[in-house]
Amino acid sequence: MKKYLPAGGLVFDPFSGSGMTGVAALVTGNDVILNEISPAASFISNRFTSRCEPSALTAAVNKIFKNLQPLREEIYSTQCRTCGKDTDLLFTVWSYKVKCSCCAHEFILWDESRSYGNTVREHKFLKEFPCPNCHETLKKSKLERTEAVPVLVGYKCCSKMQAEVEPNEKDIAVINNINNSSQLNEKYLPDYDLPDGVNLSQPKRHGLNNVKDFYTTRNLLAMSKLWEEIHKVDDDNLAAFLAFIFTSLYKRVTKLSEYRFWGGSGNTANFNVPFIFNEANVFTTFQRKARSIIDHLGSTVKFYQGRCVVNTGSATHISVLPDNSVDLIFTDPPFGANINYSEMNVIWEAWLKDFTDVKNEAIVNRSQKKDADKYQELMTQSLSECYRVLRDNHWMVLVFMNSSKDIWNRIRDAIENAGFIIERVDIFDKQHGTFKQFVSDNTAGSDLMLHCRKASSVSKPVMRGLSEKPLSVAEFLAERQEPVPVLPYLHVNRDADIDHRTLYSEFLAHSFTRQGKMVDFSSFRLQVVDFLKGRGR
């Protein structure tokens, strides 16, 4: 931002998401306006760019936990198997029962699919294994699920090591008592039936038809009581920050949290319902997230200098801004069909009881009857609005990545049809790729930063690089001077491989600046392999 706004100025993000453009603008001393179509994302943006005394939020969290301590002891306690005392339950692992596709024998998947290696990183759940009854080889993905049952509990008590043991009679009794109780207050529940959607068909297929169904009864009870306590707080800013902590739990405390032997959970951009899931202690998870947000208030927020306004609305019609009023646009727009944002926000929005108006959501989504043509239309409208509000000869930096040449062509057309000139392209290396980027053959890697200038109406210079000849994939690789990059698999047990993702980002940057032909990532990978084979590698 300092490069484009050395003397300060007004920053705008039309697709603000969680508000990180706002955080960067405030830290650099710029005023910023954030626009976001999702009410949940707008709320998160608002909280990330707001101020609060860390001590006040700490006191509010402590008060809520004091009020809910009896409930916590009632529903999240287990008996230490060493000393016999009651102690805090950290998590419970649940496994679905399944039916053999050959003999219809029902069994607990956990009992038959576990495979232990020499280290915890080598532990895994088998994708294929024999039926315990008929011994036919079964594919896990093809098995019919019946009900989920608890198979493991975790706690810490008189040992420094975390204990992980089978649930005992008391653990089962606690679960049964909660399931049979009537403590749930409907006023503070996310009672929302799932609509049709690309990412919503999978949970509905497994019986999760309402957002309430995403939680075990125990975790739904804990969440609803926390939500009720938050609504009792009179200070609006404090209550909003407590709700900010609450919404940050997202899928971590739902049945969508897949159990991993080595711990942790992943917030993937889908609603996969795992066969074996981790029921985390809601209070422990809330406390951990509270510490992170309180740390954010005490570290990053103290450097805020500018002002921020968050608007909830579509980028296709930015009525809050007049013409030629913005000094810099920095945005990370929807990536075609990569993420179905309104569907993925349904958990947050069900609690907030405020939902996205999807009419102008710029995505490719068959449930919304939006194809690539509609996506391009909505993106062109949005970027035309960006062009309108941006001052002459000022810049829009657009961060983007996709594995489809069609989407790349459409985003380039949308930028240029809106009136912008793409003058430079950089690779935005996030350093840490997602798990999917490491293991999927068809997921593209580093984002591109497209530096787009709004030329004055008097003069529109030709985009830099047009005098240079666009290169094919083979020509690009032949001219490339640096060694072929290698991908280090830091978190998965795989041999080092050629970093096709970095090469793809480099090729896309080259193609953009020379108006070259775009290529799908899958096709690009094959062409790289053929090229290297031709070189004897």
GUVEXKE-482067 format. One line per field, with one value per residue (C-alpha): residue number from 1; residue in three letters; chain; x, y negated, z. Coordinates in pm, 1 decimal. Example, Ala and Ser with C-alpha at 12.3 -4.5 7.8 and 13.67 -1.06 7.14 Angstrom:
<nodes>
resi 1_2
resn Ala_Ser
chain A_A
px 1230.0_1367.0
py 450.0_106.0
pz 780.0_714.0
</nodes>
This chain:
<nodes>
resi 1_2_3_4_5_6_7_8_9_10_11_12_13_14_15_16_17_18_19_20_21_22_23_24_25_26_27_28_29_30_31_32_33_34_35_36_37_38_39_40_41_42_43_44_45_46_47_48_49_50_51_52_53_54_55_56_57_58_59_60_61_62_63_64_65_66_67_68_69_70_71_72_73_74_75_76_77_78_79_80_81_82_83_84_85_86_87_88_89_90_91_92_93_94_95_96_97_98_99_100_101_102_103_104_105_106_107_108_109_110_111_112_113_114_115_116_117_118_119_120_121_122_123_124_125_126_127_128_129_130_131_132_133_134_135_136_137_138_139_140_141_142_143_144_145_146_147_148_149_150_151_152_153_154_155_156_157_158_159_160_161_162_163_164_165_166_167_168_169_170_171_172_173_174_175_176_177_178_179_180_181_182_183_184_185_186_187_188_189_190_191_192_193_194_195_196_197_198_199_200_201_202_203_204_205_206_207_208_209_210_211_212_213_214_215_216_217_218_219_220_221_222_223_224_225_226_227_228_229_230_231_232_233_234_235_236_237_238_239_240_241_242_243_244_245_246_247_248_249_250_251_252_253_254_255_256_257_258_259_260_261_262_263_264_265_266_267_268_269_270_271_272_273_274_275_276_277_278_279_280_281_282_283_284_285_286_287_288_289_290_291_292_293_294_295_296_297_298_299_300_301_302_303_304_305_306_307_308_309_310_311_312_313_314_315_316_317_318_319_320_321_322_323_324_325_326_327_328_329_330_331_332_333_334_335_336_337_338_339_340_341_342_343_344_345_346_347_348_349_350_351_352_353_354_355_356_357_358_359_360_361_362_363_364_365_366_367_368_369_370_371_372_373_374_375_376_377_378_379_380_381_382_383_384_385_386_387_388_389_390_391_392_393_394_395_396_397_398_399_400_401_402_403_404_405_406_407_408_409_410_411_412_413_414_415_416_417_418_419_420_421_422_423_424_425_426_427_428_429_430_431_432_433_434_435_436_437_438_439_440_441_442_443_444_445_446_447_448_449_450_451_452_453_454_455_456_457_458_459_460_461_462_463_464_465_466_467_468_469_470_471_472_473_474_475_476_477_478_479_480_481_482_483_484_485_486_487_488_489_490_491_492_493_494_495_496_497_498_499_500_501_502_503_504_505_506_507_508_509_510_511_512_513_514_515_516_517_518_519_520_521_522_523_524_525_526_527_528_529_530_531_532_533_534_535_536_537
resn Met_Lys_Lys_Tyr_Leu_Pro_Ala_Gly_Gly_Leu_Val_Phe_Asp_Pro_Phe_Ser_Gly_Ser_Gly_Met_Thr_Gly_Val_Ala_Ala_Leu_Val_Thr_Gly_Asn_Asp_Val_Ile_Leu_Asn_Glu_Ile_Ser_Pro_Ala_Ala_Ser_Phe_Ile_Ser_Asn_Arg_Phe_Thr_Ser_Arg_Cys_Glu_Pro_Ser_Ala_Leu_Thr_Ala_Ala_Val_Asn_Lys_Ile_Phe_Lys_Asn_Leu_Gln_Pro_Leu_Arg_Glu_Glu_Ile_Tyr_Ser_Thr_Gln_Cys_Arg_Thr_Cys_Gly_Lys_Asp_Thr_Asp_Leu_Leu_Phe_Thr_Val_Trp_Ser_Tyr_Lys_Val_Lys_Cys_Ser_Cys_Cys_Ala_His_Glu_Phe_Ile_Leu_Trp_Asp_Glu_Ser_Arg_Ser_Tyr_Gly_Asn_Thr_Val_Arg_Glu_His_Lys_Phe_Leu_Lys_Glu_Phe_Pro_Cys_Pro_Asn_Cys_His_Glu_Thr_Leu_Lys_Lys_Ser_Lys_Leu_Glu_Arg_Thr_Glu_Ala_Val_Pro_Val_Leu_Val_Gly_Tyr_Lys_Cys_Cys_Ser_Lys_Met_Gln_Ala_Glu_Val_Glu_Pro_Asn_Glu_Lys_Asp_Ile_Ala_Val_Ile_Asn_Asn_Ile_Asn_Asn_Ser_Ser_Gln_Leu_Asn_Glu_Lys_Tyr_Leu_Pro_Asp_Tyr_Asp_Leu_Pro_Asp_Gly_Val_Asn_Leu_Ser_Gln_Pro_Lys_Arg_His_Gly_Leu_Asn_Asn_Val_Lys_Asp_Phe_Tyr_Thr_Thr_Arg_Asn_Leu_Leu_Ala_Met_Ser_Lys_Leu_Trp_Glu_Glu_Ile_His_Lys_Val_Asp_Asp_Asp_Asn_Leu_Ala_Ala_Phe_Leu_Ala_Phe_Ile_Phe_Thr_Ser_Leu_Tyr_Lys_Arg_Val_Thr_Lys_Leu_Ser_Glu_Tyr_Arg_Phe_Trp_Gly_Gly_Ser_Gly_Asn_Thr_Ala_Asn_Phe_Asn_Val_Pro_Phe_Ile_Phe_Asn_Glu_Ala_Asn_Val_Phe_Thr_Thr_Phe_Gln_Arg_Lys_Ala_Arg_Ser_Ile_Ile_Asp_His_Leu_Gly_Ser_Thr_Val_Lys_Phe_Tyr_Gln_Gly_Arg_Cys_Val_Val_Asn_Thr_Gly_Ser_Ala_Thr_His_Ile_Ser_Val_Leu_Pro_Asp_Asn_Ser_Val_Asp_Leu_Ile_Phe_Thr_Asp_Pro_Pro_Phe_Gly_Ala_Asn_Ile_Asn_Tyr_Ser_Glu_Met_Asn_Val_Ile_Trp_Glu_Ala_Trp_Leu_Lys_Asp_Phe_Thr_Asp_Val_Lys_Asn_Glu_Ala_Ile_Val_Asn_Arg_Ser_Gln_Lys_Lys_Asp_Ala_Asp_Lys_Tyr_Gln_Glu_Leu_Met_Thr_Gln_Ser_Leu_Ser_Glu_Cys_Tyr_Arg_Val_Leu_Arg_Asp_Asn_His_Trp_Met_Val_Leu_Val_Phe_Met_Asn_Ser_Ser_Lys_Asp_Ile_Trp_Asn_Arg_Ile_Arg_Asp_Ala_Ile_Glu_Asn_Ala_Gly_Phe_Ile_Ile_Glu_Arg_Val_Asp_Ile_Phe_Asp_Lys_Gln_His_Gly_Thr_Phe_Lys_Gln_Phe_Val_Ser_Asp_Asn_Thr_Ala_Gly_Ser_Asp_Leu_Met_Leu_His_Cys_Arg_Lys_Ala_Ser_Ser_Val_Ser_Lys_Pro_Val_Met_Arg_Gly_Leu_Ser_Glu_Lys_Pro_Leu_Ser_Val_Ala_Glu_Phe_Leu_Ala_Glu_Arg_Gln_Glu_Pro_Val_Pro_Val_Leu_Pro_Tyr_Leu_His_Val_Asn_Arg_Asp_Ala_Asp_Ile_Asp_His_Arg_Thr_Leu_Tyr_Ser_Glu_Phe_Leu_Ala_His_Ser_Phe_Thr_Arg_Gln_Gly_Lys_Met_Val_Asp_Phe_Ser_Ser_Phe_Arg_Leu_Gln_Val_Val_Asp_Phe_Leu_Lys_Gly_Arg_Gly_Arg
chain A_A_A_A_A_A_A_A_A_A_A_A_A_A_A_A_A_A_A_A_A_A_A_A_A_A_A_A_A_A_A_A_A_A_A_A_A_A_A_A_A_A_A_A_A_A_A_A_A_A_A_A_A_A_A_A_A_A_A_A_A_A_A_A_A_A_A_A_A_A_A_A_A_A_A_A_A_A_A_A_A_A_A_A_A_A_A_A_A_A_A_A_A_A_A_A_A_A_A_A_A_A_A_A_A_A_A_A_A_A_A_A_A_A_A_A_A_A_A_A_A_A_A_A_A_A_A_A_A_A_A_A_A_A_A_A_A_A_A_A_A_A_A_A_A_A_A_A_A_A_A_A_A_A_A_A_A_A_A_A_A_A_A_A_A_A_A_A_A_A_A_A_A_A_A_A_A_A_A_A_A_A_A_A_A_A_A_A_A_A_A_A_A_A_A_A_A_A_A_A_A_A_A_A_A_A_A_A_A_A_A_A_A_A_A_A_A_A_A_A_A_A_A_A_A_A_A_A_A_A_A_A_A_A_A_A_A_A_A_A_A_A_A_A_A_A_A_A_A_A_A_A_A_A_A_A_A_A_A_A_A_A_A_A_A_A_A_A_A_A_A_A_A_A_A_A_A_A_A_A_A_A_A_A_A_A_A_A_A_A_A_A_A_A_A_A_A_A_A_A_A_A_A_A_A_A_A_A_A_A_A_A_A_A_A_A_A_A_A_A_A_A_A_A_A_A_A_A_A_A_A_A_A_A_A_A_A_A_A_A_A_A_A_A_A_A_A_A_A_A_A_A_A_A_A_A_A_A_A_A_A_A_A_A_A_A_A_A_A_A_A_A_A_A_A_A_A_A_A_A_A_A_A_A_A_A_A_A_A_A_A_A_A_A_A_A_A_A_A_A_A_A_A_A_A_A_A_A_A_A_A_A_A_A_A_A_A_A_A_A_A_A_A_A_A_A_A_A_A_A_A_A_A_A_A_A_A_A_A_A_A_A_A_A_A_A_A_A_A_A_A_A_A_A_A_A_A_A_A_A_A_A_A_A_A_A_A_A_A_A_A_A_A_A_A_A_A_A_A_A_A_A_A_A_A_A_A_A_A_A_A_A_A_A_A_A_A_A_A_A_A_A_A_A_A_A_A_A_A_A_A_A_A_A_A_A_A_A_A_A_A_A_A_A_A_A_A_A_A_A_A_A_A_A_A_A_A
px 0.0_284.5_411.5_88.2_-8.8_316.5_127.3_-175.3_-522.2_-849.0_-829.3_-1124.1_-1184.9_-1508.5_-1473.6_-1337.3_-1399.3_-1253.6_-1116.7_-741.8_-718.0_-870.8_-615.9_-327.3_-471.0_-519.8_-168.1_-21.3_-226.5_-480.6_-856.0_-1037.1_-1382.8_-1461.9_-1751.0_-1875.7_-2194.3_-2203.3_-2340.8_-2121.0_-1804.7_-1899.5_-1928.5_-1584.9_-1436.4_-1591.7_-1444.1_-1095.9_-1087.1_-1241.5_-1078.3_-1131.9_-930.1_-782.3_-839.5_-1209.8_-1256.8_-1062.1_-1289.8_-1600.5_-1478.0_-1397.4_-1742.7_-1915.8_-1705.4_-1777.8_-2150.3_-2123.0_-1877.9_-2149.1_-2265.8_-1906.7_-1847.0_-2174.2_-2121.9_-1742.1_-1593.7_-1444.6_-1283.9_-905.0_-814.8_-504.0_-616.6_-993.9_-1070.5_-1304.8_-1118.0_-1192.5_-1281.4_-1081.2_-1243.9_-1444.2_-1388.0_-1697.6_-1707.2_-1994.4_-2118.3_-2127.1_-2277.8_-2073.0_-2165.9_-2136.9_-2300.0_-2475.2_-2293.3_-2289.9_-1967.4_-1790.5_-1557.4_-1303.9_-1248.0_-1157.3_-996.1_-719.8_-360.1_-72.9_276.5_603.5_518.5_190.4_237.0_224.0_-102.4_-394.1_-737.9_-737.3_-940.0_-975.5_-991.1_-1158.8_-1507.7_-1480.8_-1762.2_-1730.0_-1368.6_-1442.1_-1233.3_-1439.0_-1394.5_-1463.3_-1614.3_-1878.5_-2002.0_-2348.8_-2343.7_-2590.2_-2523.6_-2221.8_-2090.8_-1816.3_-1494.3_-1222.2_-1193.6_-900.3_-807.9_-518.6_-504.1_-224.6_17.2_188.1_91.6_-254.1_-446.1_-652.3_-872.0_-1195.0_-1505.6_-1622.8_-1973.2_-1969.7_-1874.2_-2161.0_-2402.0_-2311.7_-2384.9_-2715.2_-2824.9_-2755.4_-2934.9_-3240.4_-3244.3_-3447.8_-3195.7_-3183.5_-3332.9_-3472.3_-3418.5_-3041.7_-3011.8_-2910.3_-3241.0_-3197.4_-3282.5_-3011.9_-3113.7_-2997.6_-2632.5_-2314.6_-2148.6_-2472.0_-2571.9_-2305.2_-2417.7_-2783.1_-2693.9_-2571.8_-2871.5_-2745.5_-3045.5_-3040.8_-2746.5_-2840.1_-2761.3_-2397.0_-2342.1_-2359.7_-2629.5_-2358.4_-2179.9_-2506.2_-2603.7_-2268.7_-2281.1_-2638.6_-2557.6_-2251.7_-2462.9_-2726.8_-2464.0_-2316.9_-2661.3_-2683.7_-2380.6_-2492.3_-2181.0_-2239.1_-1869.0_-1780.9_-2077.4_-1967.6_-1614.1_-1749.3_-1960.5_-1643.5_-1477.6_-1791.6_-1808.4_-1435.7_-1510.6_-1675.1_-1643.5_-1396.0_-1673.7_-1903.0_-1936.8_-1740.5_-1417.2_-1232.2_-1032.0_-658.4_-419.8_-171.1_-431.5_-561.0_-847.9_-886.0_-1127.0_-1155.1_-1379.0_-1641.1_-1881.7_-1737.6_-1889.4_-1609.4_-1665.0_-1469.7_-1503.2_-1366.3_-1609.1_-1396.2_-1476.0_-1656.3_-1535.8_-1171.2_-1190.2_-1358.1_-1087.9_-813.3_-971.1_-1031.3_-659.6_-578.1_-819.4_-711.5_-351.8_-460.0_-609.5_-290.9_-49.7_-186.5_-474.5_-254.4_-86.3_-413.6_-402.3_-667.3_-1044.8_-1256.6_-1613.4_-1765.8_-2058.2_-2272.1_-2374.2_-2295.7_-1986.3_-2201.8_-2359.5_-2137.6_-2384.6_-2194.5_-1912.0_-1921.3_-1718.9_-1340.7_-1331.2_-1087.3_-706.4_-630.3_-831.7_-681.4_-901.8_-915.1_-1232.5_-1421.9_-1223.7_-1496.5_-1622.2_-1337.5_-1534.8_-1912.3_-1896.1_-2261.9_-2291.0_-1976.7_-2101.3_-2427.7_-2299.1_-2203.9_-2511.3_-2749.6_-2626.4_-2636.8_-2978.0_-2874.2_-2811.0_-2638.7_-2852.2_-2704.4_-2861.5_-2542.5_-2288.7_-2011.7_-1941.7_-1990.9_-2257.6_-2500.6_-2748.3_-2770.8_-2785.9_-2470.1_-2228.1_-1898.2_-2086.7_-2283.8_-1967.8_-1796.0_-2101.2_-2108.9_-1732.5_-1745.3_-2020.2_-1819.7_-1493.2_-1675.0_-1792.9_-1432.2_-1327.6_-1598.0_-1498.4_-1120.2_-938.2_-769.4_-421.0_-465.0_-434.0_-635.1_-433.3_-632.7_-517.3_-634.5_-567.7_-753.4_-673.6_-913.0_-802.9_-1165.9_-1189.9_-851.1_-966.8_-1289.7_-1125.3_-881.6_-1171.1_-1366.9_-1071.9_-1012.9_-1383.2_-1420.2_-1154.7_-845.0_-499.6_-301.9_47.8_227.0_182.2_360.1_348.0_204.3_375.0_191.2_483.8_250.7_27.2_-294.2_-304.4_-502.3_-232.7_26.3_-159.5_-394.1_-271.2_-522.7_-505.3_-312.3_-71.5_56.4_-185.3_-108.0_-116.9_-253.6_-155.2_-429.8_-425.8_-718.0_-583.5_-723.0_-982.9_-734.3_-467.6_-483.0_-133.6_-81.8_-20.8_343.6_477.0_250.5_550.0_693.4_587.4_366.0_529.0_385.4_440.8_739.1_890.1_835.9_1017.8_1299.3_1362.8_1338.2_1685.1_1630.6_1643.2_1311.4_1163.6_1109.6_812.4_902.3_628.0_653.4_332.4_269.6_477.6_561.4_882.3_990.3_837.4_857.5_675.5_425.9_226.9_505.1_582.2_214.2_200.9_510.5_358.2_31.0_217.7_404.2_80.2_-97.2_170.7_202.1_-166.9_-74.2_-289.4_-410.3_-377.8_-561.7_-339.8_-401.6_-288.7_7.2_130.9_121.6_308.1_576.7_619.7_648.2_900.3_1121.8_1102.2_1223.1_1518.4_1592.5_1471.6
py 0.0_-237.8_-190.5_-315.5_-552.6_-707.3_-1009.4_-814.5_-800.4_-607.4_-229.3_-23.9_352.7_451.4_820.9_776.9_1126.5_1136.6_782.5_829.8_539.0_326.6_445.6_365.9_21.8_-70.8_41.8_-169.6_-470.9_-477.8_-516.3_-218.1_-114.5_256.8_399.1_756.8_929.5_1177.5_1048.0_1296.6_1190.2_822.5_889.1_1053.0_763.6_517.7_694.5_735.3_359.3_249.4_161.7_294.7_292.2_642.5_629.6_553.3_846.4_1075.2_977.4_1037.5_1383.4_1472.5_1360.1_1578.5_1878.1_1823.4_1822.3_2139.7_2332.6_2560.4_2653.8_2715.6_2952.1_3130.5_3199.4_3191.5_3405.5_3751.9_3972.2_3989.0_4351.2_4308.0_4113.3_4155.4_3782.1_3596.8_3384.8_3168.2_3364.1_3223.4_3414.8_3717.6_3908.4_4042.2_4308.9_4400.8_4754.8_4891.2_5185.5_5427.0_5385.8_5763.6_5927.2_5624.5_5690.9_5375.1_5276.4_4970.0_4831.1_4720.9_5083.0_5207.3_4920.8_4800.0_4858.7_4761.9_4674.4_4619.5_4252.7_4069.2_3905.8_4253.2_4350.2_4349.8_4479.8_4733.5_4666.4_5042.8_5322.9_5664.5_5700.8_5848.5_6089.1_6209.8_6091.3_5940.2_5632.3_5319.1_4962.6_4714.2_4454.7_4703.9_4810.0_4722.3_4529.5_4592.9_4409.6_4241.8_4372.7_4245.2_4447.5_4239.3_3963.1_3733.9_3551.2_3428.6_3484.4_3613.4_3677.9_3425.8_3642.1_3625.1_3946.7_4100.4_4390.3_4567.4_4404.5_4567.7_4610.1_4260.4_4102.2_4282.3_4187.8_3816.6_3830.8_4013.3_3765.5_3471.7_3635.9_3697.0_3354.1_3048.9_2770.8_2634.7_2287.3_2255.1_1877.8_1927.9_2209.8_2196.4_2341.5_2321.3_2587.8_2626.1_2505.4_2679.0_2615.1_2753.1_2791.4_2859.4_3184.1_3388.4_3308.1_3355.6_3695.0_3797.3_3667.3_3317.8_3125.8_2835.3_2634.7_2770.3_3118.7_3018.5_3041.8_3321.4_3251.0_3174.2_2919.7_2765.4_2718.2_2558.8_2329.8_2218.0_2136.7_1936.9_1752.6_1677.2_1536.5_1319.2_1172.1_1064.2_832.0_466.3_315.1_351.2_346.1_608.7_824.6_801.1_911.8_1203.1_1296.8_1261.5_1526.7_1739.7_1733.7_1810.3_2163.0_2230.4_2603.6_2690.2_2786.2_2957.4_3306.2_3174.0_3171.6_3477.8_3666.6_3675.8_3890.6_3602.6_3346.1_3024.7_2975.0_2836.3_2566.4_2682.0_2502.6_2778.5_2954.0_3303.5_3519.5_3746.7_4107.7_4038.4_3692.8_3506.2_3354.7_3079.1_2926.9_2603.0_2415.3_2514.7_2417.9_2086.1_2006.0_2081.3_1859.0_1586.5_1580.2_1538.1_1247.5_1079.7_1111.4_949.9_658.4_616.1_646.2_553.3_323.5_89.4_-11.3_-111.0_-472.4_-509.5_-478.8_-195.3_-163.1_177.3_198.2_506.5_518.9_642.9_516.6_488.0_171.5_-31.1_-305.8_-417.3_-565.0_-854.5_-868.3_-918.4_-894.8_-609.3_-619.4_-244.4_73.6_393.1_698.4_1076.9_1153.4_1484.1_1746.4_1875.8_2208.7_2263.4_2160.3_2133.9_1855.0_1814.4_2190.2_2203.3_1909.5_2083.3_2195.0_1841.7_1684.5_1933.0_1820.2_1451.9_1504.2_1290.2_1451.8_1362.6_1234.7_1460.8_1289.2_1094.6_1329.9_1355.2_1727.8_2027.9_2239.7_2478.5_2461.6_2085.9_2146.4_1941.6_2055.5_1901.5_1649.7_1524.4_1514.1_1298.2_1072.1_1015.8_966.1_714.8_522.4_527.3_418.2_148.2_11.3_26.5_-168.5_-429.1_-495.9_-490.9_-813.9_-853.9_-702.8_-521.2_-147.3_164.1_463.1_781.2_1110.1_1418.4_1786.8_2055.8_2383.6_2319.4_2137.8_2041.5_1857.9_1692.5_1569.6_1441.8_1255.6_1095.5_995.0_860.0_644.9_505.8_462.5_259.9_23.0_122.9_178.6_470.9_326.3_576.4_923.5_1054.7_1393.0_1368.3_1649.7_1722.7_1945.9_2205.2_2388.9_2561.1_2937.4_2970.5_2781.8_3029.4_3348.1_3264.6_3296.7_3045.2_2761.4_2456.6_2284.2_1930.0_1644.4_1377.8_1006.9_821.7_454.5_275.2_-100.0_-324.9_-539.1_-887.7_-933.0_-1148.6_-881.6_-501.5_-359.3_-14.2_252.8_326.5_642.7_650.8_604.4_930.3_1257.1_1481.0_1817.5_2167.4_2380.9_2553.7_2222.1_2072.5_2364.3_2355.9_1983.7_2008.5_1958.8_2071.4_2436.2_2619.6_2564.8_2864.4_2894.9_2980.4_3188.6_3060.4_3206.3_3518.9_3829.1_3796.7_3782.3_3440.7_3355.6_3086.2_2776.7_2753.4_2493.6_2237.7_2300.0_2254.7_1922.4_1805.4_1908.7_1731.9_1413.8_1435.8_1496.5_1204.4_949.5_1064.1_1132.1_1496.6_1807.1_1941.8_2311.5_2531.8_2642.4_3011.1_2959.8_2749.5_3030.3_3282.0_3044.4_2990.1_3367.3_3412.0_3127.5_3268.3_3617.9_3470.6_3330.2_3670.3_3588.1
pz 0.0_77.6_-278.0_-432.5_-150.1_-21.3_111.0_236.1_85.8_79.8_22.2_-98.9_-110.4_-291.4_-192.6_159.2_300.6_652.1_622.5_587.5_341.0_615.8_871.9_634.5_554.0_920.0_1014.2_731.9_841.0_558.6_575.8_425.1_307.1_300.7_101.5_134.5_18.7_309.3_643.3_830.4_648.6_697.6_1069.7_1076.3_875.0_1118.7_1419.7_1270.9_1209.4_1542.2_1871.1_2222.4_2542.6_2583.9_2961.0_2911.2_2673.2_2907.4_3195.1_2981.7_2878.9_3240.5_3356.7_3098.5_3195.4_3563.6_3487.2_3277.4_3496.4_3645.1_3294.6_3184.7_3476.2_3403.1_3033.0_2980.9_3255.5_3259.7_3520.4_3523.4_3474.4_3697.6_4006.3_3974.6_4000.2_3766.7_3510.8_3208.4_2894.3_2601.6_2318.7_2221.1_1897.6_1726.1_1456.6_1230.2_1226.3_870.7_686.4_479.3_113.2_68.4_371.8_534.9_864.2_1077.7_1253.9_1394.8_1129.9_1393.1_1497.2_1149.7_956.7_1190.1_1085.0_1314.1_1191.9_1377.4_1444.3_1492.5_1150.2_995.1_1166.4_923.9_841.5_560.2_247.9_189.6_448.7_500.4_644.4_999.1_914.6_553.0_499.5_159.0_77.3_136.1_10.8_288.6_54.3_-62.7_282.8_409.0_736.5_1019.0_1347.7_1511.3_1844.7_2081.4_2058.4_2228.1_2488.4_2561.1_2882.3_3098.2_3472.3_3693.8_3407.8_3183.0_2888.1_2733.3_2797.1_2515.8_2627.3_2542.7_2692.3_3015.1_3154.2_3306.6_2972.9_2801.2_3081.5_3046.3_2671.7_2724.8_2993.7_2763.2_2472.1_2691.5_2859.6_2756.3_2828.9_2473.3_2431.7_2078.3_2083.8_2081.9_1829.4_1458.9_1338.7_960.4_703.6_441.5_94.7_-221.8_-294.1_-444.9_-102.4_85.5_-84.5_97.6_455.1_356.5_210.7_556.8_748.2_832.7_699.0_943.2_1079.7_1424.9_1293.8_1237.9_1615.7_1867.7_2127.0_2383.9_2166.8_2051.3_2415.7_2501.7_2197.7_2267.5_2631.8_2526.6_2269.1_2533.0_2770.9_2495.1_2429.8_2795.4_2764.0_2762.5_2603.6_2227.1_2136.5_2397.1_2295.4_1930.7_2017.7_2220.6_1916.5_1707.2_1924.0_1902.4_1521.7_1496.0_1621.2_1281.7_1190.3_1468.2_1710.0_1458.9_1314.6_1015.2_1217.9_1094.7_1356.6_1294.4_1494.5_1514.3_1626.3_1476.6_1237.2_889.0_771.1_411.4_161.6_161.3_395.1_390.7_665.9_786.8_889.3_1208.6_1364.5_1663.5_1914.6_2068.2_2407.6_2310.7_2619.1_2570.8_2203.7_2288.0_2544.2_2291.1_2025.7_2286.0_2365.1_1994.4_1951.8_2275.4_2152.4_1822.2_2018.2_2219.6_1927.6_1583.9_1679.7_1882.5_1555.6_1384.4_1267.7_997.8_1000.2_860.9_734.7_649.6_407.1_341.6_-22.1_-370.7_-551.0_-865.1_-724.2_-491.1_-405.8_-95.7_-306.1_-555.3_-877.8_-855.8_-475.0_-407.4_-419.0_-423.4_-466.4_-325.5_-355.5_-361.3_-563.3_-590.2_-784.3_-1016.1_-882.8_-633.2_-324.2_-284.9_-30.5_62.6_118.6_330.8_540.0_628.9_972.3_1079.0_923.7_1087.6_1429.3_1328.9_1160.4_864.7_525.3_200.7_-85.4_-352.9_-654.9_-734.0_-575.9_-837.0_-848.5_-1075.6_-905.5_-1072.3_-783.1_-833.8_-1212.7_-1261.8_-1530.7_-1641.5_-1858.6_-1558.5_-1348.1_-1610.2_-1631.9_-1255.2_-1234.7_-1522.7_-1342.7_-1019.2_-1179.8_-1377.0_-1043.9_-922.4_-1231.2_-1161.5_-799.3_-857.3_-940.5_-1279.9_-1306.6_-975.0_-922.9_-855.1_-733.2_-788.2_-629.9_-819.5_-886.0_-1076.0_-1251.0_-1542.2_-1856.4_-1916.3_-1583.7_-1644.7_-1984.3_-1833.9_-1546.7_-1793.0_-2018.2_-1720.5_-1611.2_-1958.1_-2042.1_-1722.3_-1863.2_-1667.0_-1813.9_-1669.1_-1648.1_-1427.1_-1280.0_-968.8_-797.0_-446.5_-255.3_69.8_179.9_335.5_89.9_186.7_246.1_-77.0_-268.0_-144.9_-231.6_-520.1_-876.4_-1009.1_-754.2_-871.0_-634.6_-575.2_-642.3_-898.1_-816.2_-1117.1_-1108.5_-1302.2_-1375.3_-1448.3_-1728.6_-1775.1_-2046.0_-2235.2_-2279.8_-2255.3_-2313.3_-2456.4_-2194.3_-2130.4_-2289.9_-2593.4_-2821.8_-2692.3_-2853.5_-2636.4_-2572.5_-2567.1_-2257.0_-2420.6_-2536.4_-2190.6_-2026.2_-2282.4_-2224.8_-1846.0_-1693.0_-1332.9_-1218.4_-1219.7_-870.2_-641.4_-408.4_-46.0_115.3_471.0_610.1_405.1_354.5_-17.2_-216.0_-344.5_-681.0_-944.6_-825.6_-1112.0_-920.4_-908.6_-1275.1_-1357.6_-1173.7_-1362.2_-1695.0_-1618.7_-1526.3_-1857.7_-2050.6_-1886.5_-1961.0_-2324.5_-2388.4_-2440.9_-2450.3_-2114.5_-2033.3_-1779.7_-1491.8_-1570.5_-1931.8_-1819.2_-1592.5_-1877.7_-2107.4_-1842.8_-1804.4_-2183.2_-2208.3_-1933.5_-2081.3_-2408.4_-2219.5_-2067.2_-1716.4
</nodes>
